[in-house]
Amino acid sequence: MKRLFTYCSIAVLACVGQALSAQETLRDRIARRNAQQENSAVPQLTVRAANKNKEMTQDISKARWMREVYRLVDLDKERNAPLYFPIEPDGDRMNFFTMIFRLFSEGKIDVYEYLLDGRESFSEKHKIAFGEDFLKRYNILYKHENNRFVIHDSDIPSAEVTSYYIKEAWYFDASNSVVDVKTLAICPILYRQDDFGSVATPYPLFWLPYESVRPFAARLPIMTSALNNATTGTVDDFFRRRMFEGDIYKVTNFKNQTLVQMFPNQDARKKEQARIETQLTDFQKGLWATCAECDSLVANLKVNEKAAEKVAKASANEKKRTNESLDDKKAASSSANKTAAQPAKTVKRSMRNRR
């Protein structure tokens, strides 16, 4: 009996020990995940967010018409300020480049070299690795701890990234019969003064496909208006609704030339920029008639319908009158024939009576 009690006690203690160890493991797992989120401070991408990103992906591979446009987005302009502020993270708020830099450092996105001719190539050959080469190239302070690079928020050069190159595609979506715009790629530009220079020199850092950063941008809140200090939108809303202001500096062409190379004169270059903008908007407007044109068309159709009704009615009346006239003529002819035949019979009877 004592032996049975001892076995039962040992079994109970073993079960309690397993439960405690399992509970401790779960706690450790939760603590590790929280620690990772605190160190990252980047919105974590859930499965639902990833699936939504796939659903929102715009397929332009079968576009019947498309034009690729490169723009320079200057963050000094008020409309583009939501991408620049806050310069240093403030709670769950951070600027666009801080989010990109952290995602790059954590290996969550891939970035690619900015080639000398300004092209973007998203191939394995031109992929940039986050490490000492990249950090030392742009004099970014860092610490190397536990086989990872640790960069303080104040050392992230977000204050010096004051503009972006943005590549977008204007295309005709035949499935929906609309003209839409898709952001294809983004290149942050760092402006830094040299030791002997008074003018800041631009350094395009890298190209990254917008599709890779969009699910995170859709979870990063921003303040879109100086009159409303509430975070009423996200970075993805800012790009998808085209709330930014950017000057065209290049369109895809056979020679891969920028507008500066094609039009050295500034006035001629501005005219070309305006002409391209007009072409893009005119193509969209030319697909469908405006409301005023539709109203005029409907009014003309109604006038034509009334005129057609009058013509049809007049034709019917004329046909009716013609038929009535023919009936009258037939009746008159029949009556005349009867009248002509009647006297002959009368003469015969009168002659018979005389006899």
C-alpha positions as CSV (number, residue, x, y, z in Angstrom):
1,M,0.0,0.0,0.0
2,K,2.8,2.4,0.9
3,R,4.6,1.5,-2.3
4,L,1.4,2.3,-4.4
5,F,1.1,5.6,-2.6
6,T,4.7,6.4,-3.4
7,Y,4.3,5.7,-7.1
8,C,1.2,7.9,-7.2
9,S,3.0,10.7,-5.5
10,I,5.9,10.5,-7.9
11,A,3.5,10.5,-10.9
12,V,1.7,13.6,-9.6
13,L,5.0,15.4,-9.0
14,A,6.2,14.5,-12.5
15,C,3.0,15.9,-14.1
16,V,3.2,19.1,-12.0
17,G,6.9,19.5,-13.0
18,Q,6.0,19.1,-16.7
19,A,3.2,21.6,-16.4
20,L,5.5,24.1,-14.7
21,S,8.2,23.7,-17.3
22,A,5.7,24.0,-20.1
23,Q,4.3,27.2,-18.5
24,E,7.7,28.5,-18.1
25,T,8.6,27.8,-21.7
26,L,5.4,29.7,-22.9
27,R,6.4,32.6,-20.7
28,D,9.8,32.7,-22.2
29,R,8.4,32.6,-25.7
30,I,6.1,35.5,-25.0
31,A,8.9,37.5,-23.3
32,R,11.2,36.9,-26.3
33,R,8.5,38.0,-28.8
34,N,7.8,41.1,-26.8
35,A,11.5,41.9,-26.6
36,Q,11.8,41.5,-30.3
37,Q,8.9,43.8,-30.9
38,E,10.4,46.4,-28.5
39,N,13.8,46.3,-30.2
40,S,12.2,46.5,-33.6
41,A,9.5,49.0,-33.0
42,V,8.3,48.3,-36.6
43,P,4.7,47.2,-37.0
44,Q,4.7,43.4,-37.2
45,L,3.3,41.9,-40.3
46,T,0.5,39.4,-39.6
47,V,-0.8,36.7,-41.8
48,R,-4.0,38.6,-42.5
49,A,-1.9,41.7,-43.4
50,A,0.2,39.6,-45.8
51,N,-2.9,38.2,-47.5
52,K,-4.5,41.6,-47.8
53,N,-1.3,42.9,-49.4
54,K,-1.5,40.1,-52.0
55,E,-5.1,41.1,-52.7
56,M,-4.2,44.7,-53.2
57,T,-1.3,44.0,-55.5
58,Q,-2.0,45.6,-58.9
59,D,-1.1,43.4,-61.8
60,I,0.2,45.5,-64.7
61,S,1.7,42.6,-66.7
62,K,-1.3,42.6,-69.1
63,A,-1.7,46.4,-69.4
64,R,-2.6,47.5,-72.9
65,W,-1.1,50.9,-72.3
66,M,1.5,52.0,-69.8
67,R,4.0,54.8,-69.2
68,E,6.7,54.7,-66.5
69,V,7.5,58.0,-64.8
70,Y,10.2,58.9,-62.4
71,R,9.6,61.7,-59.9
72,L,11.7,63.7,-57.3
73,V,9.7,64.1,-54.1
74,D,11.2,66.9,-52.0
75,L,10.4,66.6,-48.3
76,D,10.9,70.3,-47.8
77,K,7.6,70.9,-49.5
78,E,4.6,71.0,-47.1
79,R,2.6,68.3,-48.9
80,N,5.5,65.8,-48.6
81,A,6.2,66.6,-44.9
82,P,4.3,63.6,-43.5
83,L,7.1,61.4,-44.9
84,Y,9.8,63.4,-42.9
85,F,8.3,63.9,-39.5
86,P,8.9,62.9,-36.8
87,I,12.6,62.8,-37.4
88,E,13.2,60.6,-34.4
89,P,10.7,57.9,-33.3
90,D,8.0,59.0,-30.9
91,G,6.3,56.0,-29.4
92,D,4.7,54.1,-32.3
93,R,5.3,57.0,-34.7
94,M,8.3,57.2,-36.9
95,N,9.1,58.7,-40.3
96,F,9.2,56.7,-43.5
97,F,13.0,56.3,-43.7
98,T,13.4,55.1,-40.1
99,M,10.9,52.3,-40.9
100,I,12.8,51.4,-44.1
101,F,16.2,51.4,-42.3
102,R,14.9,49.2,-39.5
103,L,13.3,46.7,-41.9
104,F,16.6,46.6,-43.8
105,S,18.7,46.1,-40.7
106,E,16.4,43.2,-39.6
107,G,16.5,41.5,-42.9
108,K,12.7,41.9,-43.6
109,I,13.2,43.6,-46.9
110,D,15.7,43.5,-49.7
111,V,17.3,46.7,-51.2
112,Y,19.3,47.0,-54.4
113,E,22.1,49.2,-55.7
114,Y,21.5,52.6,-57.3
115,L,23.4,52.1,-60.5
116,L,25.5,54.9,-62.0
117,D,23.0,55.5,-64.8
118,G,20.1,55.8,-62.3
119,R,18.5,52.5,-63.3
120,E,17.0,50.0,-60.9
121,S,17.8,46.3,-61.2
122,F,16.1,44.0,-58.7
123,S,18.5,41.0,-59.3
124,E,20.5,39.0,-56.9
125,K,23.7,40.5,-58.4
126,H,22.8,44.1,-57.2
127,K,21.4,43.2,-53.8
128,I,22.9,45.1,-50.9
129,A,23.8,43.4,-47.6
130,F,23.3,45.3,-44.4
131,G,26.7,45.3,-42.7
132,E,29.8,47.2,-42.1
133,D,30.3,48.1,-45.7
134,F,27.0,49.9,-45.9
135,L,27.3,51.5,-42.5
136,K,30.8,52.7,-42.9
137,R,30.2,53.9,-46.4
138,Y,27.7,56.5,-45.0
139,N,29.4,57.0,-41.6
140,I,26.6,55.5,-39.6
141,L,27.5,54.8,-36.0
142,Y,26.8,51.3,-34.8
143,K,27.7,48.6,-32.2
144,H,28.3,45.0,-32.9
145,E,26.6,42.9,-30.1
146,N,25.7,39.2,-30.2
147,N,26.3,38.9,-33.9
148,R,24.0,41.8,-34.7
149,F,24.3,45.5,-35.5
150,V,22.8,47.8,-32.9
151,I,22.1,51.4,-34.1
152,H,20.6,54.0,-31.8
153,D,17.6,55.9,-33.1
154,S,19.6,59.2,-33.0
155,D,22.3,57.6,-35.3
156,I,19.8,56.7,-38.1
157,P,20.4,59.4,-40.7
158,S,16.7,60.1,-41.2
159,A,17.2,63.8,-40.8
160,E,19.5,63.8,-43.8
161,V,17.2,61.9,-46.1
162,T,15.2,64.9,-47.4
163,S,14.0,63.6,-50.7
164,Y,13.0,60.4,-52.6
165,Y,13.1,59.1,-56.1
166,I,9.8,57.4,-56.9
167,K,9.1,55.3,-60.0
168,E,5.4,54.9,-60.9
169,A,3.5,53.4,-63.7
170,W,0.5,55.0,-65.3
171,Y,-1.5,52.2,-67.0
172,F,-4.8,51.3,-68.6
173,D,-6.6,48.5,-66.7
174,A,-8.6,46.8,-69.4
175,S,-10.4,44.6,-66.9
176,N,-11.9,47.6,-65.1
177,S,-11.6,50.1,-68.1
178,V,-9.9,52.7,-66.0
179,V,-6.5,54.5,-65.9
180,D,-4.7,53.7,-62.6
181,V,-1.3,54.6,-61.1
182,K,1.0,52.1,-59.3
183,T,4.1,53.0,-57.3
184,L,6.8,50.6,-58.4
185,A,10.0,51.5,-56.6
186,I,11.4,54.0,-54.1
187,C,14.9,55.4,-53.6
188,P,15.8,57.4,-50.5
189,I,18.3,60.3,-51.1
190,L,20.7,61.3,-48.4
191,Y,22.0,65.0,-48.5
192,R,25.3,65.6,-46.8
193,Q,27.8,68.4,-46.8
194,D,31.4,67.5,-47.5
195,D,34.3,68.8,-45.4
196,F,35.1,71.6,-47.9
197,G,31.7,72.0,-49.5
198,S,28.9,74.5,-48.7
199,V,26.3,72.7,-50.8
200,A,24.9,69.4,-49.7
201,T,25.7,66.6,-52.1
202,P,22.9,64.1,-52.8
203,Y,23.7,60.4,-52.3
204,P,20.9,58.0,-53.6
205,L,21.1,55.1,-51.1
206,F,19.4,52.2,-52.8
207,W,16.3,51.2,-54.7
208,L,13.6,49.0,-53.1
209,P,10.4,47.6,-54.6
210,Y,7.4,49.3,-53.1
211,E,5.5,46.0,-53.0
212,S,8.0,44.7,-50.4
213,V,7.6,47.6,-48.0
214,R,3.9,48.3,-48.6
215,P,2.4,45.9,-46.0
216,F,4.5,47.6,-43.4
217,A,3.7,51.1,-44.7
218,A,0.0,50.2,-44.5
219,R,0.4,49.7,-40.7
220,L,2.5,52.9,-40.1
221,P,0.2,55.8,-39.1
222,I,1.0,59.3,-40.2
223,M,-0.5,62.8,-39.7
224,T,-1.6,63.9,-43.2
225,S,-2.6,67.5,-42.4
226,A,-1.2,70.3,-40.3
227,L,-4.8,71.4,-39.6
228,N,-5.8,68.0,-38.2
229,N,-3.2,66.6,-35.8
230,A,-4.8,63.2,-35.6
231,T,-3.2,60.3,-37.4
232,T,-5.9,59.9,-40.0
233,G,-3.9,57.8,-42.5
234,T,-1.0,55.6,-43.2
235,V,2.1,55.8,-45.4
236,D,0.5,53.5,-47.9
237,D,-2.6,55.8,-48.1
238,F,-0.2,58.6,-48.8
239,F,1.2,56.9,-51.9
240,R,-1.9,55.1,-53.0
241,R,-4.0,58.3,-53.0
242,R,-1.1,60.2,-54.5
243,M,-1.1,62.8,-51.8
244,F,2.5,63.7,-52.5
245,E,3.9,66.4,-54.8
246,G,6.7,65.3,-57.2
247,D,8.4,66.8,-60.2
248,I,9.1,64.5,-63.2
249,Y,12.8,64.1,-63.8
250,K,12.7,61.2,-66.2
251,V,10.4,59.0,-68.2
252,T,11.4,55.5,-69.5
253,N,12.9,55.9,-73.0
254,F,15.2,54.0,-75.3
255,K,18.3,56.0,-74.4
256,N,17.6,56.0,-70.7
257,Q,18.2,59.7,-70.5
258,T,16.8,62.1,-67.9
259,L,15.1,65.3,-68.7
260,V,18.2,67.3,-67.7
261,Q,20.2,65.4,-70.4
262,M,17.5,65.8,-73.0
263,F,16.7,69.5,-72.1
264,P,19.7,71.3,-70.6
265,N,17.7,74.6,-70.6
266,Q,15.6,74.9,-67.5
267,D,12.7,76.6,-69.2
268,A,12.5,74.0,-71.9
269,R,12.7,71.3,-69.2
270,K,9.8,72.8,-67.3
271,K,7.7,72.9,-70.5
272,E,8.5,69.3,-71.1
273,Q,7.4,68.4,-67.6
274,A,4.2,70.2,-68.1
275,R,3.7,68.5,-71.5
276,I,4.1,65.0,-70.0
277,E,1.7,65.8,-67.1
278,T,-0.8,67.0,-69.7
279,Q,-0.4,63.9,-71.8
280,L,-1.1,61.7,-68.7
281,T,-4.2,63.5,-67.7
282,D,-5.5,63.9,-71.2
283,F,-5.2,60.2,-71.9
284,Q,-7.4,59.6,-68.8
285,K,-9.9,62.2,-69.8
286,G,-10.1,61.1,-73.4
287,L,-11.3,57.6,-72.4
288,W,-14.7,58.7,-71.3
289,A,-17.0,61.6,-71.9
290,T,-17.5,64.2,-69.1
291,C,-20.8,64.7,-67.4
292,A,-21.5,67.9,-69.4
293,E,-20.8,66.0,-72.6
294,C,-23.1,63.2,-71.5
295,D,-25.9,65.6,-70.7
296,S,-25.5,67.3,-74.1
297,L,-25.5,63.9,-75.8
298,V,-28.7,62.8,-74.0
299,A,-30.4,66.1,-74.9
300,N,-29.5,65.7,-78.5
301,L,-30.8,62.1,-78.4
302,K,-34.1,63.3,-77.0
303,V,-34.4,66.0,-79.7
304,N,-33.7,63.5,-82.4
305,E,-36.2,61.0,-80.9
306,K,-38.9,63.7,-80.9
307,A,-38.1,64.7,-84.5
308,A,-38.2,61.0,-85.5
309,E,-41.6,60.6,-83.8
310,K,-43.0,63.7,-85.7
311,V,-41.7,62.3,-89.0
312,A,-43.2,58.9,-88.3
313,K,-46.5,60.5,-87.3
314,A,-46.6,62.7,-90.4
315,S,-45.8,59.7,-92.5
316,A,-48.6,57.7,-90.9
317,N,-51.1,60.5,-91.5
318,E,-50.0,60.9,-95.1
319,K,-50.4,57.2,-95.7
320,K,-53.9,57.3,-94.1
321,R,-55.0,60.2,-96.2
322,T,-53.6,58.4,-99.3
323,N,-55.6,55.3,-98.4
324,E,-58.8,57.3,-97.8
325,S,-58.3,59.1,-101.2
326,L,-58.0,55.7,-103.0
327,D,-61.1,54.4,-101.3
328,D,-63.0,57.5,-102.3
329,K,-61.9,57.1,-105.9
330,K,-62.9,53.5,-106.0
331,A,-66.3,54.3,-104.5
332,A,-66.9,57.1,-107.1
333,S,-65.9,54.8,-109.9
334,S,-68.3,52.1,-108.8
335,S,-71.1,54.6,-108.5
336,A,-70.5,56.0,-112.0
337,N,-70.6,52.5,-113.5
338,K,-73.9,51.8,-111.8
339,T,-75.4,55.0,-113.1
340,A,-74.2,54.4,-116.6
341,A,-75.8,51.0,-116.7
342,Q,-79.2,52.1,-115.3
343,P,-80.6,54.1,-118.3
344,A,-80.1,51.3,-120.8
345,K,-82.4,49.1,-118.8
346,T,-85.0,51.8,-118.7
347,V,-84.9,52.3,-122.4
348,K,-85.6,48.7,-123.1
349,R,-88.6,48.6,-120.8
350,S,-90.0,51.7,-122.4
351,M,-89.7,50.2,-125.9
352,R,-91.3,47.1,-124.7
353,N,-94.2,49.1,-123.3
354,R,-94.7,50.9,-126.6
355,R,-95.0,47.7,-128.4
